[in-house]
């Protein structure tokens, strides 16, 4: 793997994009959401959560880079990650609190809670030890697919295999770029996988 390919893979499968893919699959794979929620509400939920959990953190990171608060968009120093992690965590908490006041499907709230818990762990660990958010988002994706495989009649083995291969590719890219070591990748992946699997 060359450096350009590794950067491309890391960017293409950025945590906020993988997180949104996970949300999209949540609405596609679970009957309670795929058939039980009107299309206009699906669009609203997807748009609302994309803005708050993806767009807002991305704008923050770009703003920090433009003002010189961080050295690069990859935020290699764990100190640079604290504020973006904190803001993203607070967005998840806000969404959970705000949406729980309405007739929002419990499955969607569980997905938000799983994201919040995963981010809280990463935020806390990041004070002492850098952990891979790329790996955590991919672990969450695999956890969601595992739950969907149990609760739906669809054959998700190809999707599970693809998610595992994709996780290996992205984590290999992070290792090649020396953004993380093996332990940081395993810790992130297992955290995302277990919290999504257990909470969802």
Steps between C-alpha positions, in 0.01 A plus 500: 500500500635843409449816700254657254274196507516485880396867526220445248362201692517689830318797350240297311412303810523787745315430828223753433429341161507145637277615784247638252517177298418315821200726556381451142525122536306519825203634304544245222555178693264514795129448421390729785670790318499392136124432496378670815620857436358726223751605235480869588592418861790283382634792299457730799680267741783432255543871419479612861749242626736558208512873573551459875733198514693540174479851357545690827813302605649534149443877499663519843808306386540716188459814713768381743733432208439841342568676830814296564366324808586162346795414276311284252152366430614152607558631856791268571557646847248371755483846657358637175220244509350601835277785383364326185431185703329700774280694256401183312416325828287796609318492165407136561385577855298798378338288229411226746350748746318700232358208301400297806235765574315403182363179349834391362549126436688343795738332255619838376549623856702186575725574201556856627570371852753248370679779314499721810639226726772410250604863466500548876740208541725630221492851646599373846771265375638773273618695806755225563527296181416561135225275365386450141165657414529350151510153654221581747265612221571183303447287810164671552407428139582132542308490829194643329522245220529217753183614679321540166608148397336362815175694478425501127438228245751649254822312429759752615805275476636684192455834681670363813791369294533833320493693829777278642714541188439874500600520866823319421575734210434819695687384810794392283501848348506659845793275595686581178458873565621448858187676622442219751663187630335159510375532858330834428323348201385190690378709791302731273352219291397285798348799681285600204398142428405406856307816585299491178434126533393518866300822494328446164 
